[in-house]
Structure formats: C-alpha cells, structure tokens
Amino acid sequence: MSKITNFNFMGARKLLGAMSILLVIGSLVSISVNFLELGLDFTGGTQIEVEYDSAAQLEPIREVLRNSAYSDASVQHFGRPEEVLVRVPPVDGEDKDKVGTNVLELLKAHASDVKLKRVEFVGPQVGEELRDKSGIALIIALGLMLIYVTLRFRFKFAVGAVVALFHDVIITMGFFSVTRLTFDLTALAAILAVIGYSLNDTIVVFDRVRENFRKDRGETPEGIINNSLNQTLSRTLMTSFTTLLVLAALALLGGEMIFAFSVALIVGIFVGTYSSIYVASNLLLVQDINREDFLDHDTVLDDTP
C-alpha cells in the first residue's frame, strides 16, 4: 500500500509523550482523591421499576425524590417512555424491604396513575464482589494481551501495546472520576471493549511497522514508524469516524441506560487512537527498536509468508 500522507508523527513524540504522562498522573490523582461515582451494581441498593399510564416526565419525579429521604436516587426511563427505573442507594437505618413501598407512596402523591412493577435489592456484598471480580478480569485481560503480543511480534512490541492499554484505561476512568458520571457495569463493559478496540488498532500499526522494517532497509527506525503510521492513517480515521457516529447516536438517543456505556466508548476511542501513535509506537523508539530485532526466525504466530 503506498503512503498517501506524509505527517511527521514522531516529530512531536517527546512533547505528546510527556502530555500522556501528565494525563495518566492526573487521572490517578483524581481516582485516588475523588474515586469513582459507583453505580448500584457496585455499591448495592434498591431498584424500583414503576409504570405510568402515559409518558413519564423525569424531572418532576427527580424533584419529588430530592425533597425526600431518597435525595441520592437516580431516575431514568427503562424501556418504554411510560416505564421508569428508580435506583436508590442504601439508606442508613432504613429497612431495605420498605424502600420500594416508600418510594411508590412518594410517587403516588405526585401522580396517582403510577404502578409498581418490580423491586430488586442488590446487597453491598454482591456489589463488592462484582467490583473485585471486575478488577481481576481487567488485570487478567491485560496480562493475556501481553502474552499474545509477545508471541505475535516481539517483547518490545508487547511493552508498547500493554502500556498503551493501561494508558487508555486509566485516562478513561479518570474522565469518569473528574466528570462524576456514574460508573456501573455498562461503563466497565465499555472499558473492556476499549481495550479490544485499542489493541486491534495498535496491532494494525505494528503489522505495518514489522513489514516495513523487513523491506525498507535504508530507512531509520523513526522514518519507518512514521511511514507505517501514514500508511495506516486512512484506515484508522475511517474506523474511528464510523464508530464514533454510531456511539454519538447511542449517547444522544439511546437514553440513560446506555449513556455511560456510550460515553466511555467515545472517550476510549479518542484516547485509544491517540495512544496507538504516541504511546505504543513512541515506546518502540524509546526501547531502541531496530532492524536487528527482526533478524531471528519468525514467531510461532507470525503469519507473514
């Protein structure tokens, strides 16, 4: 494939690499100080599903609950416009079995046509278990990807890929910490999807870098990486643009149930596309990648003829 652009991506690698370090440090500080606005999936609490005879207006419902003992409750549509999901965090000193009834009475005082559909309680122990297992799943996923990229390419490539993945995950979680968006299981699922997306984008670049190292014998390592990034740029931009179009539609029209999922993916795609260039590829140069790294026999997973 011929190079259709000639951007000097690596010319700004030190400046943007420093910016990435600052963003990661800032995200870690925010997560440590503010932590995350965890949803009921992790903290426990009560979910109440109610139904109205006509389309429900959410703001009056929120106002009713804000002026009650359930001021921290979240309200969103669930399914049809007539269906509403109320999520109530644990309230100290209150019987969890009465929360659903109490919320229904408050809503009936505001609108008599409301009917209770379902009440579900998520215990704090369940939330803690979900949180712990989610963190373990994230670490295992990153560890397996380190092994895969090492076998697929070389260890230097694996270091760049996994550091880029940590970079993407930390900055995306830092975004949730700073903005105080609710971080629930859908947001966690989005972060796992970001890991897959970012790794795929990085591997496309790495494939071209390896190919160019083998055939461009007169080029410097920095020039080879620049050429590889330019050659994959149109594919990267087209994939990112079309994916962002879908996610923007989901964020704007999909309702609150998948809003956190959509936002996490939007942030993750921006950060993941950037990290393929200025983290993963940058680290190849930091590790002094050179043609000698490709002189030994191909790895077992190398499909290059």
Backbone bond lengths (Angstrom), bond angles and torsions (degrees), N, CA, C in turn:
res aa  C-N    CA-C-N  psi(-1)  N-CA   C-N-CA  omega(-1)  CA-C   N-CA-C  phi
1 M - - - 1.474 - - 1.514 109.16 -
2 S 1.288 119.93 128.10 1.454 122.73 -178.27 1.522 110.54 -78.67
3 K 1.317 114.60 152.27 1.456 120.29 179.99 1.516 108.88 -77.89
4 I 1.335 117.73 127.08 1.452 120.80 -176.90 1.517 111.87 -106.57
5 T 1.334 117.95 -9.91 1.464 121.25 173.73 1.523 108.05 -130.30
6 N 1.319 115.44 167.65 1.466 118.88 -176.85 1.529 109.80 -139.93
7 F 1.334 116.22 49.60 1.457 120.62 178.98 1.527 110.11 -78.62
8 N 1.306 115.78 138.96 1.466 120.95 176.63 1.532 108.75 -90.28
9 F 1.321 115.62 74.60 1.465 120.81 -177.04 1.532 111.59 -58.05
10 M 1.315 116.53 -44.71 1.453 120.63 -174.62 1.524 113.08 -74.88
11 G 1.328 117.22 -7.78 1.457 119.50 177.92 1.522 112.11 -64.49
12 A 1.320 117.15 -30.57 1.473 121.44 -179.48 1.519 112.12 -105.72
13 R 1.330 116.23 18.30 1.469 118.95 -171.29 1.531 112.21 -64.96
14 K 1.325 118.80 -36.07 1.468 120.03 -178.70 1.524 111.11 -68.82
15 L 1.332 116.39 -44.32 1.463 120.52 179.79 1.524 111.06 -62.93
16 L 1.345 116.26 -48.71 1.461 119.73 -177.76 1.525 111.42 -73.37
17 G 1.329 116.98 -29.34 1.460 118.90 173.68 1.517 111.05 -63.65
18 A 1.332 116.54 -41.24 1.464 120.79 176.84 1.529 110.74 -64.26
19 M 1.336 116.63 -38.57 1.459 120.27 177.87 1.523 110.89 -63.02
20 S 1.335 116.72 -39.72 1.466 120.19 178.11 1.521 111.16 -62.55
21 I 1.330 116.19 -41.86 1.465 120.05 178.34 1.525 110.50 -61.04
22 L 1.332 116.88 -42.97 1.459 120.60 179.34 1.526 111.49 -64.73
23 L 1.339 117.07 -40.18 1.460 120.61 178.78 1.532 111.37 -64.60
24 V 1.328 116.23 -41.33 1.470 119.83 178.78 1.524 110.41 -64.90
25 I 1.348 116.52 -45.24 1.462 119.74 179.09 1.528 110.81 -62.44
26 G 1.336 116.51 -44.25 1.458 119.93 178.02 1.512 112.76 -61.25
27 S 1.341 116.62 -39.43 1.466 120.75 178.52 1.521 110.94 -65.60
28 L 1.343 116.35 -42.92 1.464 120.04 179.37 1.524 111.20 -64.05
29 V 1.340 116.97 -39.78 1.460 120.23 178.03 1.521 110.38 -63.67
30 S 1.338 116.56 -44.91 1.466 120.13 -179.99 1.526 111.35 -63.11
31 I 1.339 116.22 -42.91 1.472 119.67 179.71 1.523 110.22 -64.75
32 S 1.342 117.30 -38.58 1.465 121.07 -179.42 1.523 111.84 -69.06
33 V 1.344 116.59 -39.52 1.463 120.36 -176.32 1.525 111.86 -84.44
34 N 1.327 116.28 -50.55 1.471 120.82 -176.00 1.521 113.31 -93.55
35 F 1.323 115.92 -17.11 1.457 123.78 -172.26 1.529 108.52 55.22
36 L 1.324 117.67 -149.80 1.460 122.16 -178.90 1.520 109.32 -121.93
37 E 1.314 115.22 150.71 1.468 120.49 176.14 1.529 107.18 -81.50
38 L 1.338 115.37 83.68 1.462 120.51 -173.15 1.521 111.41 -70.90
39 G 1.328 116.06 140.67 1.451 121.76 176.42 1.517 111.69 -81.35
40 L 1.329 115.73 177.52 1.466 120.39 -177.94 1.518 112.49 -62.71
41 D 1.335 117.03 -22.83 1.461 119.67 177.97 1.520 110.80 -56.64
42 F 1.342 116.40 -30.75 1.457 120.87 -176.70 1.526 112.91 -106.13
43 T 1.324 118.26 -32.17 1.463 120.54 -174.48 1.528 113.27 -93.93
44 G 1.330 117.36 -17.30 1.459 120.62 -172.49 1.521 110.46 85.78
45 G 1.325 117.08 167.01 1.453 122.25 -179.76 1.518 111.09 144.94
46 T 1.328 116.10 -164.80 1.463 121.84 -175.42 1.518 110.36 -121.18
47 Q 1.329 116.02 133.61 1.465 122.40 174.10 1.526 109.09 -109.13
48 I 1.328 115.81 125.73 1.464 121.03 -178.97 1.517 108.81 -120.23
49 E 1.312 116.53 122.09 1.455 121.46 176.20 1.519 108.69 -101.64
50 V 1.341 116.52 125.38 1.460 121.68 178.65 1.521 109.30 -126.79
51 E 1.315 115.36 161.16 1.466 120.78 -178.62 1.522 110.04 -134.92
52 Y 1.325 115.64 138.62 1.459 122.40 177.96 1.529 109.09 -108.88
53 D 1.315 116.03 163.39 1.468 120.04 179.12 1.525 111.31 -73.26
54 S 1.324 117.13 -28.31 1.469 121.70 178.16 1.530 108.91 -130.05
55 A 1.307 116.01 176.41 1.470 120.25 -177.73 1.530 110.49 -56.37
56 A 1.326 116.16 129.71 1.460 121.52 -175.26 1.528 110.40 -86.68
57 Q 1.314 116.36 138.87 1.459 122.62 173.19 1.534 107.72 -94.05
58 L 1.327 116.65 121.38 1.460 120.21 -170.98 1.527 113.45 -75.31
59 E 1.305 118.57 -36.08 1.469 120.21 -174.08 1.530 112.63 -62.51
60 P 1.339 120.40 -43.50 1.474 118.90 175.86 1.527 112.55 -61.81
61 I 1.330 116.70 -35.30 1.473 119.71 178.02 1.525 109.74 -65.86
62 R 1.317 116.43 -43.54 1.473 120.24 177.74 1.528 110.76 -60.90
63 E 1.337 116.46 -39.87 1.464 120.71 -178.75 1.529 110.58 -64.00
64 V 1.328 116.60 -40.96 1.471 120.55 178.07 1.519 110.54 -60.64
65 L 1.323 116.78 -45.30 1.467 120.56 -177.16 1.531 111.57 -73.25
66 R 1.335 117.46 -32.31 1.468 120.29 178.16 1.523 111.38 -62.62
67 N 1.324 116.17 -30.51 1.462 121.38 -178.65 1.519 112.63 -92.03
68 S 1.331 116.48 17.28 1.463 121.47 -179.41 1.523 109.50 -124.84
69 A 1.335 115.99 -168.89 1.462 120.91 177.80 1.518 111.92 -72.56
70 Y 1.353 116.26 -7.06 1.465 120.63 -176.14 1.536 110.24 -110.48
71 S 1.325 116.08 47.36 1.462 120.55 -175.40 1.534 112.26 -66.78
72 D 1.333 117.47 -20.53 1.467 120.54 -179.73 1.531 112.87 -91.42
73 A 1.325 117.01 5.25 1.466 119.98 -177.78 1.524 110.76 -67.91
74 S 1.330 115.77 146.18 1.467 121.03 173.66 1.520 108.61 -106.18
75 V 1.341 116.10 144.32 1.461 122.13 -176.42 1.514 108.79 -129.03
76 Q 1.325 117.08 131.99 1.454 120.50 179.08 1.524 109.55 -155.04
77 H 1.318 115.22 159.87 1.459 120.14 175.36 1.524 109.27 -70.83
78 F 1.317 114.08 148.52 1.459 119.75 -178.93 1.524 107.23 -137.31
79 G 1.342 115.75 101.69 1.464 118.72 -176.80 1.513 110.81 83.38
80 R 1.326 116.87 -114.57 1.457 121.48 -177.81 1.525 111.06 -78.78
81 P 1.362 118.17 161.42 1.472 120.70 179.50 1.527 113.03 -60.62
82 E 1.337 116.40 -22.94 1.470 119.34 179.83 1.531 112.76 -79.74
83 E 1.336 117.07 -13.94 1.463 120.83 -175.10 1.527 109.88 -101.06
84 V 1.319 115.49 135.65 1.460 121.69 -176.89 1.521 109.31 -129.57
85 L 1.333 114.63 137.53 1.464 120.97 176.47 1.527 108.61 -110.24
86 V 1.324 115.98 124.07 1.467 122.40 177.67 1.518 108.12 -110.87
87 R 1.325 116.28 124.77 1.467 121.42 178.74 1.523 108.52 -112.28
88 V 1.328 115.22 122.57 1.462 121.13 -175.33 1.523 109.09 -117.84
89 P 1.345 118.53 119.62 1.467 120.26 175.70 1.525 110.35 -65.38
90 P 1.333 117.75 162.60 1.469 119.90 178.76 1.528 111.40 -57.11
91 V 1.331 116.30 136.76 1.462 122.43 178.57 1.524 107.74 -110.77
92 D 1.325 116.66 124.09 1.465 120.97 -177.43 1.522 110.98 -60.99
93 G 1.329 114.46 132.07 1.460 120.22 174.49 1.510 115.12 80.69
94 E 1.317 118.99 3.13 1.470 120.86 -178.93 1.523 110.29 -110.20
95 D 1.313 115.06 137.03 1.453 121.08 178.08 1.526 109.47 -66.65
96 K 1.331 115.93 123.00 1.474 119.70 -176.82 1.518 112.00 -62.57
97 D 1.345 117.50 -26.38 1.458 120.44 -179.00 1.525 112.61 -71.81
98 K 1.343 116.51 -15.62 1.464 120.06 -178.07 1.528 112.86 -99.45
99 V 1.318 116.73 -7.45 1.467 119.38 -175.58 1.520 110.97 -61.72
100 G 1.335 117.11 -46.87 1.458 120.85 -178.74 1.515 111.93 -59.37
101 T 1.337 116.66 -43.76 1.465 121.14 -179.95 1.520 110.89 -65.68
102 N 1.343 116.37 -42.63 1.464 119.85 -178.66 1.529 111.44 -64.86
103 V 1.325 116.72 -42.20 1.462 120.27 178.64 1.523 110.19 -63.76
104 L 1.326 117.09 -42.75 1.464 120.11 179.38 1.528 111.46 -60.87
105 E 1.337 117.07 -39.79 1.473 120.12 179.00 1.527 110.83 -64.71
106 L 1.312 116.54 -40.00 1.470 119.47 177.60 1.527 111.31 -62.78
107 L 1.336 116.03 -42.60 1.463 119.81 -179.09 1.525 111.34 -70.03
108 K 1.336 117.35 -34.78 1.475 120.05 178.74 1.518 111.18 -67.45
109 A 1.321 116.85 -31.54 1.466 119.72 177.09 1.530 110.69 -65.96
110 H 1.322 114.99 -24.17 1.473 119.61 178.90 1.519 111.83 -91.91
111 A 1.345 116.95 -38.39 1.468 122.00 -179.57 1.522 108.48 -147.91
112 S 1.309 116.57 117.64 1.472 120.90 -173.19 1.522 113.52 -74.29
113 D 1.337 118.38 -12.96 1.460 119.86 -176.15 1.537 113.32 -87.24
114 V 1.332 117.63 8.39 1.454 120.13 -177.73 1.527 110.37 -81.12
115 K 1.335 116.35 139.34 1.473 121.88 179.45 1.522 108.99 -128.62
116 L 1.340 115.25 141.15 1.462 120.94 179.04 1.528 109.49 -81.51
117 K 1.336 116.26 128.69 1.460 121.10 178.25 1.524 112.41 -101.56
118 R 1.333 116.08 -43.91 1.464 118.37 -176.14 1.521 110.13 -162.99
119 V 1.330 115.41 144.79 1.466 121.86 174.21 1.519 107.55 -125.76
120 E 1.325 115.25 132.66 1.468 120.20 -178.43 1.511 109.21 -136.44
121 F 1.330 116.37 130.63 1.461 121.31 -179.70 1.518 109.61 -107.90
122 V 1.346 115.71 130.95 1.461 122.00 175.52 1.520 107.39 -110.08
123 G 1.325 116.84 115.52 1.461 121.27 -176.97 1.516 112.23 -72.11
124 P 1.352 117.56 152.36 1.467 120.89 178.68 1.529 112.66 -58.91
125 Q 1.348 116.45 -34.54 1.465 118.48 179.61 1.516 111.06 -64.57
126 V 1.344 116.11 -39.67 1.468 119.94 177.49 1.516 110.35 -63.16
127 G 1.348 116.23 -42.85 1.458 119.99 178.63 1.517 112.01 -61.99
128 E 1.339 117.23 -42.97 1.468 120.65 178.73 1.525 110.79 -64.17
129 E 1.335 116.09 -39.38 1.466 119.45 179.39 1.529 110.86 -65.05
130 L 1.335 116.19 -41.96 1.466 119.96 177.16 1.521 110.76 -61.72
131 R 1.324 117.07 -42.58 1.454 121.29 -179.15 1.529 111.09 -63.26
132 D 1.340 115.62 -45.78 1.463 119.59 -178.53 1.524 111.27 -65.88
133 K 1.326 116.38 -45.54 1.469 119.64 -179.15 1.526 111.43 -66.94
134 S 1.333 116.73 -33.43 1.472 119.64 177.48 1.517 110.66 -64.73
135 G 1.339 116.52 -42.48 1.459 119.80 177.71 1.512 112.34 -63.75
136 I 1.340 116.33 -40.48 1.466 120.33 178.13 1.526 110.39 -64.23
137 A 1.344 116.69 -42.31 1.465 120.61 179.05 1.525 110.86 -60.71
138 L 1.331 116.45 -38.34 1.465 120.92 179.95 1.529 110.23 -65.31
139 I 1.324 116.80 -44.28 1.470 120.95 -179.48 1.524 110.74 -65.82
140 I 1.339 116.85 -42.91 1.468 120.49 179.13 1.524 110.44 -61.95
141 A 1.343 116.51 -42.81 1.470 120.17 179.85 1.521 110.91 -59.96
142 L 1.329 116.99 -43.47 1.467 120.11 179.80 1.527 111.33 -67.18
143 G 1.348 116.70 -38.10 1.459 119.91 178.56 1.520 112.35 -65.01
144 L 1.329 116.88 -42.44 1.471 120.47 178.67 1.527 111.17 -65.10
145 M 1.326 116.28 -36.32 1.460 119.09 178.74 1.528 111.17 -68.12
146 L 1.344 116.81 -34.90 1.463 120.20 174.87 1.522 110.87 -59.64
147 I 1.332 115.84 -44.32 1.466 120.37 179.46 1.529 110.45 -65.14
148 Y 1.330 116.81 -44.66 1.466 120.62 -178.32 1.526 112.01 -60.54
149 V 1.337 116.06 -48.15 1.466 118.94 -176.87 1.525 110.52 -67.85
150 T 1.343 117.41 -33.73 1.461 120.15 175.99 1.522 110.54 -60.92
151 L 1.335 116.75 -44.39 1.461 120.75 179.31 1.524 111.44 -71.65
152 R 1.317 116.71 -37.03 1.464 121.13 -175.56 1.522 111.70 -73.11
153 F 1.327 116.51 -36.52 1.459 121.17 -177.72 1.528 109.13 -125.42
154 R 1.324 116.01 -109.09 1.452 123.22 177.22 1.523 107.94 -141.01
155 F 1.322 115.96 167.28 1.462 118.97 -177.67 1.536 111.29 -62.39
156 K 1.322 117.72 -35.27 1.466 120.37 178.50 1.531 110.92 -60.49
157 F 1.321 115.99 -38.27 1.466 119.88 176.78 1.533 110.05 -66.51
158 A 1.337 115.75 -40.57 1.468 119.89 -178.67 1.524 111.08 -62.41
159 V 1.327 116.87 -40.91 1.467 120.40 178.20 1.525 109.81 -60.14
160 G 1.333 116.87 -47.56 1.462 120.28 179.70 1.516 112.41 -61.06
161 A 1.349 116.65 -43.22 1.467 120.62 -177.75 1.519 111.67 -66.15
162 V 1.332 117.63 -46.29 1.467 120.51 -175.75 1.528 111.33 -72.19
163 V 1.334 117.89 -38.48 1.468 119.02 175.13 1.526 110.08 -61.64
164 A 1.332 116.97 -39.20 1.467 120.33 177.32 1.531 111.07 -62.87
165 L 1.334 116.84 -38.35 1.462 120.12 179.23 1.530 110.79 -67.12
166 F 1.338 117.01 -44.33 1.468 119.48 174.83 1.528 110.14 -58.54
167 H 1.304 116.87 -43.13 1.470 122.66 177.98 1.524 110.39 -56.06
168 D 1.334 117.34 -47.13 1.467 121.52 -177.86 1.524 111.41 -65.60
169 V 1.328 116.42 -45.18 1.465 120.85 -177.81 1.532 110.58 -64.47
170 I 1.320 117.06 -46.97 1.470 120.56 -176.18 1.524 110.89 -64.93
171 I 1.334 117.45 -43.73 1.470 119.56 -178.83 1.533 110.84 -68.07
172 T 1.327 117.72 -38.63 1.469 119.74 177.75 1.524 110.91 -64.18
173 M 1.340 116.99 -43.37 1.468 119.80 176.84 1.522 110.77 -66.95
174 G 1.339 116.89 -35.13 1.459 119.98 176.12 1.519 111.95 -62.65
175 F 1.332 116.15 -36.50 1.464 120.31 176.02 1.530 110.70 -60.19
176 F 1.328 116.47 -43.82 1.469 120.02 178.26 1.527 110.85 -65.36
177 S 1.340 116.92 -36.46 1.458 119.95 179.53 1.521 111.67 -66.60
178 V 1.332 116.75 -42.06 1.471 121.16 -177.85 1.520 111.02 -71.37
179 T 1.326 117.51 -43.45 1.471 121.24 -175.84 1.520 112.94 -82.81
180 R 1.338 117.22 -13.59 1.475 122.98 -179.06 1.520 112.64 63.19
181 L 1.307 117.36 26.41 1.459 120.26 170.63 1.524 108.83 -68.50
182 T 1.324 116.18 146.90 1.460 120.19 -178.65 1.519 110.44 -67.61
183 F 1.319 115.39 128.28 1.460 121.83 179.43 1.524 107.55 -103.17
184 D 1.341 115.67 107.54 1.455 120.60 -178.52 1.524 109.74 -123.57
185 L 1.316 116.43 -167.19 1.459 120.16 -177.21 1.525 112.02 -64.90
186 T 1.332 117.70 -32.01 1.468 118.92 178.34 1.528 110.51 -67.48
187 A 1.345 117.02 -37.21 1.461 120.01 177.01 1.526 110.50 -66.89
188 L 1.341 116.14 -38.83 1.463 119.21 177.40 1.527 110.61 -64.36
189 A 1.326 116.85 -41.60 1.467 120.55 176.98 1.524 110.43 -60.03
190 A 1.339 116.68 -38.02 1.463 120.26 178.47 1.521 110.98 -65.12
191 I 1.325 117.38 -38.58 1.463 120.16 179.46 1.527 110.17 -65.74
192 L 1.333 117.28 -39.80 1.465 119.38 175.81 1.532 110.37 -63.26
193 A 1.338 116.52 -36.97 1.468 119.54 176.45 1.523 111.00 -67.08
194 V 1.344 117.34 -36.46 1.461 121.46 177.41 1.529 110.10 -62.09
195 I 1.324 116.76 -39.04 1.467 120.28 178.30 1.524 109.91 -58.98
196 G 1.340 116.32 -46.84 1.461 120.02 178.93 1.512 112.25 -64.28
197 Y 1.334 116.57 -42.42 1.469 120.66 -179.76 1.522 110.57 -63.52
198 S 1.324 116.13 -48.58 1.463 120.48 -176.98 1.527 110.97 -64.43
199 L 1.333 116.65 -41.03 1.464 119.45 179.48 1.528 110.51 -63.99
200 N 1.324 116.92 -41.71 1.460 120.03 179.13 1.533 110.89 -61.06
201 D 1.333 116.42 -43.56 1.461 120.57 179.27 1.531 110.56 -63.92
202 T 1.326 116.21 -40.97 1.465 120.60 179.49 1.522 111.29 -65.17
203 I 1.325 117.15 -40.91 1.464 120.62 -178.23 1.527 111.23 -66.96
204 V 1.330 117.34 -35.22 1.468 120.04 175.27 1.525 110.28 -59.44
205 V 1.333 115.94 -44.32 1.468 120.11 178.01 1.527 110.46 -65.63
206 F 1.334 117.08 -44.90 1.460 121.06 -177.96 1.526 111.65 -62.89
207 D 1.317 117.30 -37.80 1.465 120.29 177.04 1.526 110.59 -58.72
208 R 1.344 115.79 -44.37 1.457 119.57 -179.63 1.531 111.16 -69.88
209 V 1.334 117.25 -36.37 1.466 120.44 177.00 1.526 110.24 -61.59
210 R 1.317 117.19 -46.32 1.462 120.76 179.94 1.524 111.04 -62.29
211 E 1.326 115.88 -43.57 1.466 119.96 179.75 1.520 111.41 -62.34
212 N 1.325 116.87 -41.94 1.463 120.51 -178.17 1.525 112.42 -72.54
213 F 1.319 117.60 -32.19 1.461 119.68 175.62 1.527 110.66 -63.04
214 R 1.321 116.90 -32.12 1.461 120.72 -177.34 1.531 112.48 -79.23
215 K 1.332 117.19 -25.67 1.466 117.63 -174.58 1.527 114.10 -112.91
216 D 1.346 119.12 -25.98 1.460 121.71 -178.97 1.524 109.65 -93.41
217 R 1.314 116.66 77.23 1.460 120.95 -170.71 1.527 113.02 -73.85
218 G 1.311 117.38 -21.69 1.459 118.96 -177.96 1.515 114.01 -94.38
219 E 1.326 117.69 1.64 1.461 121.97 -174.15 1.526 110.58 -96.51
220 T 1.339 116.60 150.66 1.465 121.05 176.19 1.528 109.65 -77.43
221 P 1.353 118.85 159.66 1.462 120.47 176.99 1.522 112.79 -56.12
222 E 1.329 117.04 -41.36 1.468 118.96 178.76 1.521 110.99 -64.83
223 G 1.327 117.05 -40.16 1.463 120.45 177.93 1.514 111.67 -65.52
224 I 1.318 117.79 -39.39 1.468 121.08 178.98 1.522 110.70 -63.65
225 I 1.318 116.84 -43.29 1.468 119.56 -179.87 1.523 110.43 -67.38
226 N 1.331 117.71 -40.10 1.468 120.55 175.38 1.526 111.33 -59.85
227 N 1.341 116.57 -45.39 1.462 120.70 178.64 1.528 110.84 -60.42
228 S 1.335 116.05 -42.81 1.463 120.47 -178.23 1.520 111.24 -64.52
229 L 1.317 116.67 -41.25 1.465 120.62 179.50 1.525 111.05 -66.44
230 N 1.323 117.17 -40.11 1.458 120.20 177.05 1.520 111.84 -65.30
231 Q 1.319 117.21 -38.16 1.462 121.31 -178.69 1.525 112.43 -69.79
232 T 1.333 117.33 -27.52 1.472 120.50 -179.90 1.528 112.25 -100.28
233 L 1.332 117.19 0.03 1.464 120.40 -173.38 1.523 112.53 -62.32
234 S 1.345 117.78 -45.58 1.471 119.96 -176.96 1.525 110.50 -62.44
235 R 1.328 116.71 -40.65 1.473 120.17 178.52 1.527 110.32 -64.13
236 T 1.336 116.77 -43.09 1.464 121.22 -178.86 1.523 111.13 -63.32
237 L 1.327 116.68 -47.19 1.462 120.44 -178.05 1.527 111.74 -66.13
238 M 1.332 116.91 -41.17 1.460 119.73 -179.87 1.522 111.27 -64.70
239 T 1.341 116.90 -43.53 1.461 120.55 179.43 1.522 110.93 -64.52
240 S 1.333 116.42 -45.40 1.460 120.20 -179.12 1.526 111.16 -64.90
241 F 1.332 116.99 -42.58 1.470 120.68 -177.20 1.522 111.56 -64.14
242 T 1.325 116.75 -47.53 1.467 118.99 -178.73 1.522 111.38 -66.30
243 T 1.336 117.04 -37.19 1.462 119.56 177.70 1.521 111.15 -66.28
244 L 1.329 116.81 -40.90 1.462 120.56 179.73 1.525 112.08 -65.81
245 L 1.323 117.12 -33.18 1.468 119.34 176.36 1.520 111.19 -60.13
246 V 1.319 116.01 -45.83 1.467 120.72 179.35 1.524 110.57 -63.77
247 L 1.336 116.38 -45.57 1.462 120.15 -177.35 1.524 111.72 -66.86
248 A 1.331 117.16 -36.31 1.466 119.50 176.72 1.525 110.57 -62.78
249 A 1.331 116.70 -40.53 1.469 120.34 177.47 1.524 110.43 -63.74
250 L 1.342 117.08 -41.34 1.468 120.32 178.78 1.528 110.97 -64.71
251 A 1.332 116.80 -41.79 1.461 119.99 -178.73 1.531 111.63 -65.87
252 L 1.345 116.37 -39.09 1.461 120.25 -176.32 1.522 112.93 -82.17
253 L 1.330 116.85 -34.70 1.466 120.49 -171.59 1.521 113.99 -116.14
254 G 1.311 117.79 -10.91 1.463 120.20 -173.85 1.506 115.47 -80.79
255 G 1.321 118.07 -8.86 1.458 120.40 179.72 1.523 111.78 87.11
256 E 1.333 114.70 174.92 1.462 120.43 -174.04 1.521 113.23 -72.39
257 M 1.317 117.41 -22.05 1.456 119.77 -177.64 1.522 112.40 -61.11
258 I 1.332 117.36 -35.11 1.464 119.97 -178.08 1.524 111.81 -116.61
259 F 1.336 117.12 15.28 1.461 119.32 -178.22 1.528 111.20 -64.94
260 A 1.335 117.05 -46.77 1.463 120.35 -179.72 1.525 110.82 -62.09
261 F 1.324 116.33 -39.03 1.463 121.40 177.94 1.537 110.08 -60.69
262 S 1.316 116.43 -46.99 1.467 120.89 -177.66 1.525 111.45 -65.81
263 V 1.332 116.65 -44.67 1.463 120.49 -178.75 1.521 110.85 -64.22
264 A 1.337 116.80 -43.06 1.466 120.17 179.76 1.525 110.66 -60.46
265 L 1.321 117.24 -40.50 1.459 120.32 179.32 1.531 111.40 -69.92
266 I 1.321 117.59 -39.17 1.469 120.18 178.97 1.529 109.97 -61.42
267 V 1.325 116.26 -49.65 1.467 119.98 178.54 1.524 110.03 -61.61
268 G 1.343 116.47 -44.01 1.455 120.75 -177.50 1.517 113.14 -63.50
269 I 1.327 117.80 -35.82 1.471 120.50 179.93 1.525 110.49 -69.71
270 F 1.334 116.87 -42.66 1.471 119.14 175.71 1.526 110.62 -59.27
271 V 1.334 115.38 -49.58 1.466 119.57 -177.11 1.523 110.75 -67.96
272 G 1.353 117.02 -39.29 1.455 120.38 -178.78 1.518 113.20 -66.90
273 T 1.327 117.00 -37.97 1.464 120.54 176.92 1.525 110.27 -65.71
274 Y 1.328 115.62 -42.84 1.465 120.29 177.93 1.531 111.02 -63.34
275 S 1.353 116.97 -42.93 1.465 119.86 -174.47 1.522 112.53 -69.75
276 S 1.331 117.95 -26.37 1.469 119.74 176.30 1.521 110.87 -61.49
277 I 1.336 115.99 -30.37 1.461 120.75 -178.63 1.522 111.58 -91.46
278 Y 1.326 115.97 -54.44 1.460 119.39 -167.80 1.526 114.57 -101.46
279 V 1.329 117.59 4.35 1.460 120.04 171.88 1.522 109.49 -120.27
280 A 1.346 117.02 -62.17 1.467 120.17 -177.36 1.527 111.80 -63.29
281 S 1.341 116.76 -52.56 1.472 120.27 -179.28 1.526 111.36 -68.75
282 N 1.321 116.42 -37.44 1.457 121.26 178.58 1.528 111.05 -59.85
283 L 1.335 116.17 -41.19 1.464 120.13 -177.90 1.522 112.59 -68.87
284 L 1.322 117.32 -22.92 1.463 118.73 174.16 1.524 110.17 -61.84
285 L 1.337 116.44 -42.58 1.458 119.96 178.40 1.524 111.35 -71.13
286 V 1.333 116.93 -36.68 1.465 120.10 177.56 1.529 110.14 -60.12
287 Q 1.348 116.63 -36.34 1.467 120.90 179.25 1.529 112.83 -85.81
288 D 1.329 116.45 8.42 1.462 122.22 177.08 1.535 111.88 59.41
289 I 1.333 115.75 50.58 1.469 120.05 175.89 1.525 109.35 -62.13
290 N 1.324 116.99 139.29 1.464 120.53 -179.84 1.518 109.26 -151.24
291 R 1.322 114.73 176.08 1.462 120.32 -174.49 1.534 112.08 -64.19
292 E 1.337 117.04 -28.51 1.462 120.19 -179.13 1.525 112.00 -63.09
293 D 1.342 116.58 -24.39 1.460 119.53 178.57 1.520 112.15 -66.56
294 F 1.330 117.42 -13.90 1.463 120.77 -176.73 1.528 112.35 -111.91
295 L 1.304 116.95 9.27 1.459 118.63 -176.82 1.522 112.97 -81.70
296 D 1.346 117.01 -23.32 1.459 117.95 178.74 1.520 109.75 -76.35
297 H 1.327 116.01 175.44 1.466 120.04 -175.92 1.516 110.75 -65.84
298 D 1.332 115.91 157.46 1.461 121.55 -178.34 1.508 110.07 -65.25
299 T 1.341 114.84 152.81 1.448 119.36 175.46 1.504 110.94 -72.06
300 V 1.330 115.58 163.38 1.461 120.46 -173.11 1.510 112.21 -63.70
301 L 1.345 116.91 -24.39 1.456 119.19 -179.04 1.516 112.45 -99.57
302 D 1.316 116.62 6.45 1.465 120.18 179.68 1.525 109.67 -75.14
303 D 1.323 116.16 119.08 1.461 120.32 -178.07 1.529 112.10 -98.23
304 T 1.348 116.38 10.22 1.460 118.49 179.79 1.517 109.40 -73.32
305 P 1.345 119.76 128.25 1.462 120.88 -177.63 1.516 111.18 -66.49
